[in-house]
């Protein structure tokens, strides 16, 4: 007769790892694979106003979308590189 000890915590740990892998796979998006970039910014307090300066090379200011809310500033745009034809 074979005696086998039941280890419930081993089975629970295995189940937890499976759930972790499943949720990791669900949370990955295509944007995770794309490189991200954050501009250099300078924020200064000018009395009743805050001044935000951002250096965004390669993008014209007119091509940027700037959204300001009470608690956040969002700057978005698209940097396009020229394709070289050889």
N, C-alpha and C positions, 0 to 999 in steps of 0.2 A: 504494500500500500504506500502511495506517495503522499507525503505530508507537505502541504503548501500553506505558507503563512500569508494571510490576506493583509495587505498594507493599503488601507483606504487613502492615506495621505499621498501616497505615490500616484494613485489614480486621479486624485483631485489636482495634484500638481501637473500631471499630464494634460488634463482637461483645461487647466488655466493657460498652459503654453499654447494649446490649440486655439483658444479664444484670442490670446494675444496676437498670434499670427494672423488670424482672420480679421481682427480689427485693424491691424497694421496695414493689411492689404486693402481694406475698405477706405482707409484714410489717405492713402497715397493718391495723388492726382497728377495729371500731366504737368502742372505748374511746378511740382516738386522737382522735376527733372530739368527745368529751365534755370539758368543762372539768374540770380537776383543781384540788383545793384542799388545802392542808396547814394544819393548825391551828397556832396559836402554842403552843409548848411551853416548859416550864422544867424543866431537869434539875439536881438538886443531889445532892451526895455527902454522906450523913449517916452517916459511919462505916462500919458493916457493911452499910448499905442505900443504895440509890439512890432518890430521890423524883422522880417524873415527874408534872408537872402540865400538863394540856392544856386550852386554852380552845376549846370547840366550841359556839359559839352556835347556838341553835335545836334542839339535840338533848339530850334528857334522858339522864343518866348510865345509867339503867336500860335504855336503848335501844341502848347501845353494846356491842360485842363486843370484849373485850380479851384478847389472846393474848400470853403471855410465854414466851420461850424463853431459852436460855443467851445468845444473841447478838442477840436482837431483841425488840422490842415492836411488836405490830400492834394498832391501834385501828381498828375499822370500824363504820360505822353509816350510816343514811340520813337525810338532811335532806329533809323534805317541805315544800313550800310550799302554802299554801292557795290554791285557785283562786277567783278573784273572779268573782262572777256579777253581771252588769250588767243 
